């Protein structure tokens, strides 16, 4: 899924929420600049 896809940010929010629930102390923001937009 490309970052330009309308569904990307909804999916991202879901991933971040799950990460915060699983690892509340270690959780942070994902750096999407490191991923290629294929």
N, C-alpha and C positions, 0 to 999 in steps of 0.2 A: 504494500500500500504506500503510495507516494504522499509526501507531506502536503501536496497540493490537492489531494483527494478530500472531499468534504467530510468524510468519515474519520479522517486521521486524528483530529483533535479529540473527538469523542472517545476513540479507542485509546488515545494517549491518557486522557483523564482517568479512564478505567484502570489502566496499568499502574498509574501513579497511586491511585486510591488503594489498590490491592497491595502495592509495595509498602505503603505507609501502615497498613493494617498488619502486615507480616513482619516488617522491620521498622517499628516506629522510631527508634533512636537513630538508626543508620540511614533512614530514608532521606532523599533529597530530590532535586530536580534532575530529569534526564537531559543530557546535552545532545539534542538532535542535530546540531551542526556537525557532529562527527560522522553522521550517517550520510551515505550518498542517496540522492533523490532519484532512484531508478524507476 
